[in-house]
């Protein structure tokens, strides 16, 4: 099953038990196998707001965000990147 939820520049797509979150057309987070993986903010203020909406934006949440290489690896493992 595929479901989408879009609000302006933020979109999420759910396929089976995996949800991918996008800022514009860029994947920025994935909920996969019961764990949330969030990319660090390498983009704009708007994307930063999207990231904070996803993980709460606390100091701890931000310290757990993944760099581009780490996040790309998770997308590959989930077979969505």
Secondary structure, DSSP 8 states (H G I E B T S, - for coil): -EEEEEETTEEEEEETTEEEEEETTEEEEEEETTEEEEB---S-HHHHHHHHHHH---HHHHHT-B-HHHHHHHHHHTT--
